Amino acid sequence: MRIIFMGTPEFAVPTLQALVDAAHEVVCVYTQPPRPGGRRGKELTKTPVHQRASDLGIKVRHPKSLKSAEEQTAFAGLDADVAVVAAYGLILPQPILDAPKHGCLNVHASILPKWRGAAPIHRAVMAGDAVTGVTIMQMEAGLDTGPMITFARTQIEDKTTGELTEELAEIGAQLMVGTLIDLAALHPLEQDDEDATYAAKIDKAEARIDWDRPAAEVVRQIHGLSPFPGAWFELDGTRVKLLRAEVAEGSGKPGEIIDERLAIACSEGAVRPVELQRAGKPKMDLNTFLRGNAVASGTVLG
């Protein structure tokens, strides 16, 4: 098929690659504009999708908006059979949705209608969901409200958002390729809006760990925010991110270190760090952290 691909972060890269590997003609890639990054933020950094498209020799466009008649005319002029969208990051106006022969198909990282919105993987982990997955959806003007074409499930277990994102990216890539094999024969299913939940964008204020919550909830917060933005606490005036943790035995005042292995008391039970990262330092396992950061039992975290 003749395809326009629209995506931005690392999550979208496997779908772009899978389309190329399946011998589809990706006529153009749309992505977010390069943004300041690199050394001291002075160099403009291409998005992961932009970089992969460049490596594949595919033309890239990165408009700041698709609302202008000029941009919409250019999009329609590509004469695509379908647009494939994966975490693009811009609202698609109706003329964009209508331009390809088969419209725009979205790779969404949840089982819709649950977790519509910007952060479905984070929210599924933080909520303690047992299962999540990927939905291929026919896009319409509403936020992730379009008819569902197909979906695939996976268990969350003790995976972090980072690990689950990588897994769902690969699932979504293969699911999209399979969907395109016989697209005209598929029968999209309308979503039930009464079952919908909203995955709000992660606010940095959510990242500070509240030890007044039960240990199981704290572990879900840690895993749900790992690796970004990273759940954190302060130790000796320095911010420490917890990237992985487990529920531990013991009790004490919330925020109190209750043993020499850095178990931290919560309102119910305790949490033991497994993987940590001090500000400006690489991540490390608990043993490595304790060798350079001995913390006495009885210490109460701020």
C-alpha positions in Angstrom: 0.0 0.0 0.0 1.0 3.6 -0.4 1.3 4.9 3.2 1.9 8.1 5.1 3.4 7.4 8.5 2.9 9.8 11.4 4.8 9.2 14.7 7.3 10.8 17.0 8.8 8.8 19.9 10.7 5.5 20.2 7.3 3.7 20.6 6.5 4.5 17.0 9.8 3.3 15.4 9.0 -0.4 15.2 5.7 0.3 13.3 7.6 2.4 10.8 10.2 -0.3 10.4 7.6 -3.1 10.1 5.8 -1.3 7.3 9.0 -0.9 5.3 10.0 -4.5 6.0 6.5 -5.6 4.7 7.3 -3.9 1.4 4.7 -1.1 1.7 5.6 2.2 0.1 6.0 4.7 2.8 5.8 7.9 0.7 6.4 10.4 3.6 6.9 10.5 7.3 5.3 13.2 9.5 6.9 13.8 12.9 7.3 16.5 15.5 9.9 19.2 14.7 13.5 18.8 16.0 13.9 20.3 19.5 16.8 21.7 21.5 18.9 18.9 23.0 22.4 17.7 22.9 25.2 19.6 24.7 23.7 22.4 26.7 20.5 22.2 24.7 22.0 24.2 21.8 21.7 21.5 19.1 18.5 20.6 17.5 17.7 16.9 18.0 15.6 14.9 15.6 12.8 12.7 17.0 13.5 8.9 17.0 11.0 8.5 14.1 12.7 11.3 12.1 16.1 9.7 12.6 14.9 6.2 11.5 13.1 7.7 8.5 16.3 9.5 7.5 18.2 6.3 7.8 15.6 4.6 5.5 15.8 7.3 3.0 12.2 8.4 3.4 11.1 12.0 3.0 10.3 13.7 6.3 8.0 16.6 7.1 7.7 18.1 10.5 5.1 20.9 10.5 4.2 22.6 13.8 0.5 22.3 12.9 -1.7 20.7 10.3 -4.4 23.3 10.4 -3.4 25.4 7.5 -4.9 24.9 4.0 -1.3 24.7 2.6 -0.4 21.8 4.9 -3.6 20.0 4.2 -3.2 20.4 0.5 0.4 19.0 0.7 -0.8 16.0 2.7 -3.7 15.2 0.3 -1.2 15.6 -2.6 0.7 12.5 -1.4 -2.3 10.4 -2.7 -1.9 7.8 0.1 -4.0 4.7 0.5 -3.8 5.0 4.3 -2.1 7.0 7.0 -0.7 5.0 9.9 -0.4 7.0 13.1 1.6 6.0 16.3 2.1 8.5 19.1 2.3 11.4 16.6 1.5 14.2 19.1 -0.6 16.5 17.0 -4.4 16.7 16.6 -5.4 15.7 13.0 -8.0 18.0 11.5 -10.9 16.5 9.6 -9.3 17.2 6.1 -6.2 15.2 7.2 -8.4 12.3 8.5 -10.3 12.2 5.2 -7.4 12.6 2.7 -6.2 8.9 2.5 -8.4 6.5 0.7 -8.8 4.3 3.8 -8.5 7.2 6.3 -6.0 7.2 9.3 -5.3 4.1 11.4 -3.9 4.6 14.9 -1.7 2.3 17.0 -3.0 2.9 20.5 -1.3 1.4 23.6 -4.3 0.2 25.5 -7.4 -2.0 25.0 -9.9 0.8 24.1 -12.1 2.3 25.4 -10.0 2.0 28.5 -7.2 4.6 28.9 -7.9 6.9 26.0 -5.5 9.8 26.0 -1.8 10.7 26.3 -0.4 8.3 28.9 -2.2 4.9 28.6 0.8 2.8 29.6 1.7 4.8 32.6 -1.9 4.9 33.9 -2.4 1.2 33.4 0.6 0.3 35.5 -0.1 2.9 38.2 -3.7 1.7 38.4 -2.7 -1.9 39.0 -4.3 -3.3 35.9 -3.5 -6.9 35.3 -3.7 -6.7 31.5 -3.1 -4.1 28.8 -2.5 -4.2 25.1 -2.7 -2.5 21.7 -5.7 -1.4 19.7 -5.7 -0.6 16.0 -8.4 2.1 15.6 -9.9 4.0 12.7 -9.3 7.6 13.7 -12.0 10.2 13.9 -12.2 13.7 15.4 -12.7 12.7 19.0 -9.8 11.7 21.4 -9.2 8.0 20.7 -12.9 7.5 20.2 -12.8 5.9 16.7 -14.0 2.4 15.8 -11.7 -0.5 16.8 -10.4 -2.7 14.1 -8.4 -5.2 16.1 -6.5 -5.6 19.3 -4.0 -7.7 21.2 -3.4 -8.3 24.9 -0.4 -8.8 27.2 0.0 -9.3 31.0 1.5 -6.3 32.9 2.8 -8.4 35.9 5.8 -6.5 37.4 6.8 -4.7 34.3 7.8 -1.0 34.3 6.3 1.5 31.9 9.6 1.4 30.0 9.6 -2.3 29.6 5.9 -2.4 28.7 6.4 0.4 26.1 9.0 -1.6 24.3 6.8 -4.7 24.3 3.7 -2.9 23.1 5.6 -1.1 20.4 6.6 -4.5 18.9 3.1 -5.9 19.3 1.6 -2.8 17.7 3.9 -3.0 14.8 3.0 -6.6 13.9 -0.7 -5.9 14.6 -0.7 -3.0 12.1 1.1 -5.0 9.4 -1.5 -7.8 9.8 -4.3 -5.3 9.7 -3.2 -3.9 6.4 -3.1 -7.4 4.7 -6.9 -7.4 4.1 -8.0 -4.0 5.4 -11.1 -3.7 3.2 -12.5 -7.0 4.6 -12.3 -6.0 8.3 -15.4 -4.7 10.2 -14.5 -2.0 12.8 -16.4 -2.2 16.1 -17.8 1.0 17.7 -16.5 1.8 21.2 -18.8 1.9 24.2 -18.3 5.4 25.6 -19.7 4.4 29.0 -16.7 2.1 29.5 -14.1 4.8 28.6 -11.4 6.0 31.0 -9.0 8.8 30.4 -5.2 8.5 30.7 -4.2 12.1 31.6 -0.7 13.3 30.8 1.7 12.6 33.6 2.3 15.7 35.8 5.8 16.0 37.3 4.1 16.6 40.7 2.9 13.0 40.6 6.5 11.7 40.7 7.3 12.5 44.4 6.7 9.4 46.4 4.1 9.6 49.2 5.0 7.1 51.8 1.6 7.6 53.5 0.2 5.2 50.8 0.1 1.4 51.0 3.3 -0.3 49.8 1.6 -2.0 46.8 0.4 1.4 45.6 3.9 2.9 46.0 5.4 0.1 44.0 2.9 0.7 41.2 3.7 4.4 41.2 7.5 3.5 41.0 7.0 1.1 38.1 4.5 3.3 36.4 6.8 6.3 36.3 9.9 4.3 35.3 12.1 5.3 33.6 10.4 8.7 33.0 9.8 11.0 34.8 10.9 8.6 37.6 9.3 8.4 41.1 11.7 10.0 43.6 12.4 10.8 47.3 15.0 13.0 49.0 18.0 11.5 50.8 20.4 13.9 52.5 19.0 16.8 50.4 19.6 14.9 47.2 16.9 13.6 44.9 17.0 9.8 44.4 14.8 8.1 41.7 13.4 4.7 42.3 13.2 2.8 39.0 12.2 -0.6 40.3 11.0 -1.8 43.8 9.3 -4.6 45.6 6.9 -4.9 48.5 8.9 -5.9 51.7 8.0 -7.1 55.1 8.0 -4.8 58.1 6.4 -1.7 59.4 7.2 1.7 60.8 6.5 5.4 60.5 5.8 6.2 56.8 9.1 7.1 55.2 11.2 5.4 57.9 14.2 3.2 56.9 13.4 0.0 58.8 16.4 -2.2 58.0 20.0 -2.2 56.7 18.7 -3.1 53.2 16.9 0.2 52.8 13.3 -1.1 53.3 11.1 2.0 53.6 7.9 1.9 55.7 4.6 2.9 54.1 1.2 3.3 55.6 0.8 -0.4 55.1 3.8 -2.6 54.7 7.1 -1.5 53.3 8.9 -1.0 50.0 12.4 -2.2 49.2 14.3 -0.5 46.3 15.7 -2.7 43.6 17.0 -0.2 41.1 17.9 3.5 42.0 19.4 6.5 40.4 20.9 9.6 42.2 20.5 12.9 40.4 23.1 13.1 37.6 24.3 9.5 38.1 23.7 6.3 36.2 21.1 3.8 37.6 22.4 1.2 39.9 21.2 -1.9 41.8 20.6 -1.8 45.5 23.9 -3.4 46.5 25.9 -0.9 44.4 23.9 2.0 45.9 24.4 0.9 49.5 28.2 0.6 49.0 28.4 4.3 48.4 25.3 5.5 50.3 25.0 3.8 53.7 21.7 4.7 55.3 21.1 4.0 59.0 17.9 2.2 60.2 15.6 4.7 61.8 16.3 7.5 59.3 13.1 9.1 58.2 13.0 10.4 54.6 11.7 13.9 54.0 
